[in-house]
């Protein structure tokens, strides 16, 4: 996590307008690695996004498909 923290801090969880495809792919990779390697902030945000969409049954909410895998794997690894 220490190696990726600098990049993680520059990225946001949500894609930005006119963002390059490299940034979209990088976000997915960084979030996935930070989450499965138990970075607390990433785990908390992934759990909050998962709960907002699936536990709350709120169909109006949308999860970016580019980070969906990172969210699912992070939440699954945490368990509960």
C-alpha positions in Angstrom: 0.0 0.0 0.0 2.9 2.4 0.7 4.1 2.1 -2.8 0.7 2.9 -4.3 -0.4 5.6 -1.8 1.0 8.5 -3.7 -1.0 7.5 -6.9 -4.1 6.6 -4.8 -4.1 10.1 -3.3 -4.1 11.7 -6.7 -7.0 9.6 -8.0 -10.6 10.0 -7.2 -13.2 7.2 -6.8 -15.3 8.7 -9.5 -14.3 9.3 -13.1 -13.8 12.8 -14.3 -15.1 14.3 -17.5 -12.8 13.8 -20.5 -10.6 11.5 -18.6 -8.2 9.3 -20.5 -8.6 5.6 -20.8 -5.3 5.1 -19.0 -6.6 7.0 -16.0 -9.7 4.9 -15.9 -7.7 1.7 -16.0 -5.2 3.0 -13.5 -8.0 3.8 -11.1 -9.4 0.3 -11.3 -5.9 -1.3 -10.7 -5.0 1.0 -7.8 -8.3 0.7 -6.0 -8.3 -3.1 -6.4 -4.8 -3.4 -5.1 -5.3 -1.0 -2.2 -8.5 -2.7 -1.2 -7.3 -6.3 -1.2 -4.2 -5.3 0.6 -6.3 -3.9 3.4 -5.9 -0.2 3.1 -8.4 1.1 5.6 -9.6 4.1 3.7 -10.2 2.0 0.6 -11.9 -0.7 2.5 -14.3 1.8 4.2 -15.2 3.5 0.9 -15.8 0.3 -0.9 -18.0 -1.0 1.9 -20.0 2.3 1.9 -20.5 2.2 -1.9 -21.5 -1.5 -1.7 -24.0 -0.9 1.1 -25.4 2.2 -0.7 -26.2 0.2 -3.8 -27.0 -3.3 -2.7 -27.9 -3.3 1.0 -30.0 -0.1 0.7 -31.8 -1.4 -2.4 -31.6 2.0 -3.9 -31.9 1.6 -7.7 -31.3 5.3 -8.3 -27.7 4.9 -7.3 -25.1 3.9 -9.9 -21.7 2.4 -9.5 -19.1 3.1 -12.1 -18.6 -0.3 -13.9 -14.9 0.4 -14.0 -14.5 0.2 -10.2 -17.2 -2.4 -9.6 -14.7 -5.2 -9.5 -12.5 -3.4 -7.0 -15.5 -2.7 -4.8 -16.8 -6.3 -5.0 -13.4 -7.9 -4.3 -12.6 -5.5 -1.5 -15.9 -6.1 0.3 -15.7 -9.9 -0.3 -12.1 -10.0 1.2 -13.3 -8.1 4.2 -16.1 -10.5 4.7 -19.0 -9.7 7.0 
